[in-house]
Amino acid sequence: MPSAYEDWSPERGAEIIAAHKHLEGPTIVILHAMQEAFGYVPEPVIPMIAEALNLSRAEVHGVFTFYHDFRHEPAGRHVLKLCRAEACQAAGGDALAMHAEKKLGIAIGNTTPDGRVTLEPIYCLGLCATAPSGMLDGRIVGRLDTERLDALVSEAQR
C-alpha cells in the first residue's frame, strides 16, 4: 500500500521547522506542517520545535495534545470520524459507533490491521439537526444509520 507521506527524519523535521518558525504563532503551524509531511507528528520533533521557538517541551506538547486532529502515529489510508457529542449520542450515535467498531474489527481510536481505515471520534461536526453524523476523509455525512454507515465503511475499505 503506497503512502502519500514522507518517511520521518530529523533532518526533514528541521527543514520544516526552519521554513515556518518565522511565522506568527508558529507552534501550531509547524505541527500542521509536520503532520502534512509525515501523516502524524513524530515524538522526537516536540523537543526540536521547543528549542527552535524557545519554548518548553511542555508548552509544545500542550498544543499538540489540545487539538484532537494531531496524531501520534500515521492514520490509515481513509479516516472515518464519528461524532461523539451529545446530540449525536442522543440520536443513536453510541449504537452506530459500536456497529462501526464491530464492522471494522477495531475499537474507536484505532486503525485496521491492513492500514486501510482509521476510526476516530470527533466532538461536534455542527450537524446537530441531522444527527448522528460522521465524516469520511473530510466529507461530512449527516443522518447516519447502519445502512449509510455500512456504505461509508465499504467505501473506506476499497
Number of C-alpha atoms within 10 A of each C-alpha: 7 5 10 11 13 12 10 17 12 12 9 15 22 14 10 17 23 13 12 17 16 10 10 9 11 15 24 16 14 22 25 18 19 22 19 14 18 21 23 21 24 19 12 12 21 19 16 18 25 17 13 13 16 9 14 14 15 12 12 22 16 11 13 20 12 10 10 11 13 19 17 14 13 17 20 20 19 20 19 25 24 29 27 21 20 15 19 27 17 12 19 15 23 18 13 22 24 14 16 22 16 12 13 21 13 17 16 19 12 17 23 17 12 10 15 16 25 24 25 22 17 17 13 18 20 14 17 17 12 14 25 28 31 28 19 19 12 11 9 15 19 19 16 21 18 13 9 13 22 17 12 18 20 12 12 18 15 8
